[in-house]
Structure formats: C-alpha cells, structure tokens
Amino acid sequence: MLEALTTIREVIPELFPGASGFQVQKDTLLSDIPEWDSMTSVNFKVFLEETFGVTIPDDLLEGGSTIGEVITFIGRAD
C-alpha cells in the first residue's frame, strides 16, 4: 500500500500542475487536489488503471473519496 501512495504522490504534480508542492496524504480528499475536476479525474483514472492494472469505478473518483480509499480499492483488486 505504501508503494501505491508513493506512486500517486509522484504523479499528482504531473497530472495536476497546480498541485506542485501539494502534500498528498491517505486522508486527502480528491476534491482538495488543486485543479481536480471531471477532466483531470479521467486522466487520474487512466493513470491508475494503466499503472496498477485495475478497473477503477467512476464513483470511486468522486470528489468525496480519499486517496486512502483509492489505495484500498487498488489493494483489494490485486
């Protein structure tokens, strides 16, 4: 699970340029990530699916979800 968090932390500034320097924790709400919107959520979803080989449900990436919930889903999908 730590590996997933590290990978997500590394990609956030690439997918969300306004999030450079933003501290991503497990309890970070997706909607709190600077520049989070419907288009960037699709890019994040594609990244997660290609990187971790899982199918991410759309409702998981709603703004009320946390990074930790995404990581937990990835861990269960393995």
Secondary structure, DSSP 4 states (H G I P E B T S, - for coil): -HHHHHHHHHHHHHH-GGGTT----TT-BGGGSTT-SHHHHHHHHHHHHHHH--PPPGGGGSTT-BHHHHHHHHHHH-
